[in-house]
Amino acid sequence: MLVEAARRDLARHDRHGLGNVIALLLLWTGLGMLGLVVRNPPERALVYLLVGILLWPISILVTRVTSRGPLRKDNILFSLTGLVAAQNIMFIPLLVGTYLTAPHMMPLNLSILLSAQFLLYIWIYNSFAYLFGSLGLFEVAVLIAWLAPGAAYLATPFMVAGVISVPPSASAGHPDYTGY
């Protein structure tokens, strides 16, 4: 199977990565709700660390539920998407270090790690909506950490969820839908 055909097949099967986007929306909205309830920054940072660890399995489960049909073994890119989603596991030591040294920076670090993951999805799903997601996640996280560091645990999750939800909602009705 040629690479372009494999990319189109994967995009159709995974609905352009919709399962990953839904998992991220659920997790970031949950983190925002947590910011309203939990007031102790080390406890919030610990939950961000757990979300960084659990993001990959939750994303895989949601992708399996939202994908079309069974997984095809002849497409070489199916394993690539799993590896790209699993790259967050390699950054767990960075998140642990952030938790131990600067817990107030956890929203920034988790957002930047996820924005780097979206850069790879631009090529895999042939969708520039992931470029908007990647740049938007980075910009939102950096601006909130810089301009309002005391509100990072409250503002960052809701703003990130907003950035993630814009491209799919804006382009879902378009006949040439190439969004998430």
C-alpha positions as CSV (number, residue, x, y, z in Angstrom):
1,M,0.0,0.0,0.0
2,L,1.4,3.4,-1.0
3,V,1.9,6.0,1.7
4,E,-0.7,8.4,0.4
5,A,-3.3,5.6,0.1
6,A,-2.4,4.5,3.6
7,R,-2.8,8.1,4.9
8,R,-6.2,8.4,3.3
9,D,-7.3,5.0,4.6
10,L,-6.1,5.8,8.1
11,A,-7.9,9.2,8.0
12,R,-11.1,7.6,7.0
13,H,-10.8,4.8,9.6
14,D,-9.9,7.1,12.5
15,R,-12.2,9.9,11.3
16,H,-9.1,12.2,11.1
17,G,-8.1,11.5,14.7
18,L,-11.5,12.4,16.2
19,G,-11.1,10.0,19.1
20,N,-7.9,11.7,20.3
21,V,-9.6,15.1,20.1
22,I,-12.6,13.8,22.1
23,A,-10.3,12.3,24.7
24,L,-8.4,15.6,25.0
25,L,-11.6,17.6,25.3
26,L,-12.9,15.3,28.1
27,L,-9.6,15.4,30.0
28,W,-9.1,19.2,29.7
29,T,-12.7,19.9,30.7
30,G,-12.2,17.6,33.7
31,L,-9.0,19.4,34.6
32,G,-10.9,22.8,34.4
33,M,-13.6,21.5,36.7
34,L,-10.9,20.3,39.0
35,G,-9.5,23.8,39.1
36,L,-12.8,25.0,40.4
37,V,-12.9,22.4,43.2
38,V,-9.4,21.7,44.4
39,R,-7.5,24.7,45.7
40,N,-4.2,23.2,46.8
41,P,-1.6,23.6,43.9
42,P,0.4,20.4,44.7
43,E,-2.8,18.3,44.6
44,R,-3.8,19.9,41.3
45,A,-0.3,19.3,39.9
46,L,-0.5,15.6,41.0
47,V,-3.8,15.3,39.0
48,Y,-2.1,16.8,35.9
49,L,0.7,14.3,36.3
50,L,-1.9,11.4,36.4
51,V,-3.6,12.8,33.4
52,G,-0.3,12.9,31.5
53,I,0.1,9.2,32.3
54,L,-3.5,8.2,31.6
55,L,-3.9,10.3,28.4
56,W,-2.5,7.6,26.1
57,P,-4.8,4.7,27.3
58,I,-7.8,6.9,27.4
59,S,-7.1,8.2,23.9
60,I,-6.7,4.7,22.5
61,L,-10.0,3.6,24.1
62,V,-11.9,6.6,22.7
63,T,-10.3,6.1,19.3
64,R,-11.4,2.5,19.2
65,V,-15.0,3.5,20.0
66,T,-15.2,6.3,17.4
67,S,-13.3,4.6,14.6
68,R,-14.9,3.0,11.6
69,G,-14.7,-0.8,11.5
70,P,-12.0,-3.1,12.8
71,L,-8.3,-2.3,12.7
72,R,-6.7,-3.2,9.4
73,K,-3.3,-4.8,9.8
74,D,-2.1,-4.1,6.2
75,N,-1.9,-0.3,6.8
76,I,1.5,0.5,8.2
77,L,0.4,3.9,9.6
78,F,-1.9,2.4,12.2
79,S,1.0,1.5,14.4
80,L,2.5,4.9,13.8
81,T,-0.5,6.7,15.2
82,G,-0.3,4.6,18.4
83,L,3.4,5.4,18.7
84,V,2.7,9.1,18.3
85,A,0.0,9.0,20.9
86,A,2.3,7.1,23.2
87,Q,5.1,9.7,23.0
88,N,3.6,11.4,26.1
89,I,4.9,8.4,28.1
90,M,8.5,9.4,27.3
91,F,7.9,12.8,28.9
92,I,6.6,11.5,32.2
93,P,10.0,12.1,33.8
94,L,9.7,15.8,32.7
95,L,6.3,16.0,34.2
96,V,7.5,14.4,37.5
97,G,10.4,16.9,37.6
98,T,8.0,19.8,37.1
99,Y,5.7,18.4,39.8
100,L,8.6,18.3,42.2
101,T,10.2,21.6,41.4
102,A,7.6,23.9,40.0
103,P,4.0,22.5,40.4
104,H,2.5,25.8,39.2
105,M,4.0,25.1,35.7
106,M,2.2,21.8,35.1
107,P,-0.6,23.2,32.9
108,L,2.0,24.9,30.7
109,N,4.2,21.8,30.4
110,L,1.3,19.4,29.6
111,S,-0.1,21.8,27.0
112,I,3.2,22.2,25.3
113,L,3.7,18.4,25.2
114,L,0.3,17.9,23.6
115,S,0.9,20.7,21.1
116,A,4.1,18.9,20.0
117,Q,2.1,15.7,19.5
118,F,-0.4,17.6,17.2
119,L,2.5,18.6,14.9
120,L,2.9,15.0,13.9
121,Y,-0.8,14.5,13.3
122,I,-0.6,17.2,10.6
123,W,1.2,14.8,8.3
124,I,-0.5,11.6,9.5
125,Y,-4.0,12.8,8.9
126,N,-3.1,15.4,6.2
127,S,-5.0,18.0,8.1
128,F,-3.9,21.6,8.8
129,A,-6.5,21.8,11.6
130,Y,-3.9,20.1,13.7
131,L,-1.6,23.0,13.0
132,F,-4.2,25.4,14.4
133,G,-4.5,23.1,17.4
134,S,-0.8,22.9,17.9
135,L,-0.1,26.6,17.7
136,G,-3.2,27.4,19.6
137,L,-2.3,25.1,22.5
138,F,1.2,26.5,22.7
139,E,0.0,30.2,22.5
140,V,-2.8,29.8,25.0
141,A,-0.6,28.0,27.6
142,V,2.4,30.4,27.2
143,L,0.2,33.5,27.4
144,I,-1.7,32.4,30.5
145,A,1.5,31.2,32.2
146,W,3.1,34.6,31.4
147,L,0.2,37.0,32.0
148,A,-1.8,35.3,34.6
149,P,0.3,32.6,36.4
150,G,-2.0,32.5,39.4
151,A,-4.9,31.5,37.2
152,A,-3.1,28.8,35.2
153,Y,-5.0,25.9,36.8
154,L,-8.3,27.5,36.1
155,A,-7.8,29.3,32.8
156,T,-5.5,27.0,30.9
157,P,-7.8,23.9,30.8
158,F,-10.8,25.8,29.6
159,M,-8.9,27.8,27.0
160,V,-7.1,24.6,25.8
161,A,-10.5,22.8,25.5
162,G,-11.8,25.8,23.5
163,V,-8.8,25.7,21.1
164,I,-9.2,22.0,20.6
165,S,-12.9,22.3,19.9
166,V,-12.8,25.1,17.3
167,P,-11.6,23.3,14.1
168,P,-13.9,20.3,14.3
169,S,-16.9,22.5,15.0
170,A,-16.0,25.0,12.3
171,S,-15.4,22.5,9.5
172,A,-17.8,19.7,10.3
173,G,-20.5,20.9,8.0
174,H,-18.1,21.6,5.1
175,P,-18.4,19.2,2.2
176,D,-14.6,18.8,1.9
177,Y,-14.2,18.2,5.6
178,T,-10.5,17.8,6.4
179,G,-10.6,18.8,10.0
180,Y,-9.7,16.7,13.0
